[in-house]
Amino acid sequence: MSPIVKQKGERFSLPGKYLLFILTVLCTVMMLMTFSTDIFNRPLNTLMGYLVVPFQRGISSVGGWLSTRSEELAQIRALLEENEALKEQVNELTLENTRLQQDRYELNSLRELYKLDGQYEEYEKVAARIIARDSGNWYHTFTIDKGMEDGLKVDMNVIAGSGSEGGLVGRIVSVGPNWAKVVSIISDNSNVSGQMLATGDKLIVSGDLELMQNGKIRFSQLLDSAGAVVSGDKIVTSDISDKYLPGILIGYIGDVELDSNKLTKSGTVTPAVDFEHLDEVLIILTLKQSVEE
């Protein structure tokens, strides 16, 4: 066999069979060393410790954080659902409380009407609910939900309960099939013939919406020769009134002063009815004219 001679200018090359043999021997030696010694394990373990362990710690931390966040989200979702359920329960309880308050208010109103019905038991009456009123804070004119179909007529007297006593509200001025319009005694154009309950002395009670801002209306034409007048004395409708039935409570004497003519007195009256808070009224089905007849 001729020796391998490297000619000048040629690149050194190793035949493939020699390269394969060398690599085989090298791999065999390394395998033997790997199985028989830990010469490679220690560097590899050290390298894995520097590379893999921090990576595993990072993954473990991220996994723990994600698990905690997932639990927190589940808790938040449960709290939101519970909050919505509680809101719905609160709304139901609020509605129920409102209904109970309304029922109690209506019950008190019905009790006042029942008590008022007993005060004027000699008259046939029908109850009605106020369904509309004119602008302003006071029920000086309003509409009720009863009309001709219920036997109502123009000039029928309207009363209402208020506190321990009720009294005169006004009279019907127009009637429809199922509605009627009422003008109250506090209207500026209202004049009622009244009398002192204690003495029977006659006077005129007039509406005054401006004065009503202080909860008062006016009286006039009370003779100075009448008996002593004391604040708080009751005024009722007189028997000479052309529109109102006699003996219905109008209100209570307030301030009294002597007129400039030195013959009559005038002053203020506190109405027996709360004209700021009216919901139900009673209509007396007897007309003054029929009583006189």
Secondary structure, 3 states (H helix, E strand, C coil): CCCCCCCCCCCCCCCHHHHHHHHHHHHHHHHHHHHHCCCCHHHHHHHHHHHHHHHHHHHHHHHHHHHHHHHHHHHHHHHHHHHHHHHHHHHHHHHHHHHHHHHHHHHHHHHHHHHHHHHCCCCCEEEEEEEEECCCCCCCEEEECCCHHHCCCCCCEEEECCCCCCEEEEEEEEECCCCEEEEECCCCCCEEEEEECCCCCEEEEECCHHHHCCCCEEEEEEECCCCCCCCCCEEEECCCCCCCCCCCEEEEEEEEEECCCCCEEEEEEEECCCCCCCCEEEEECCCHHHHHC
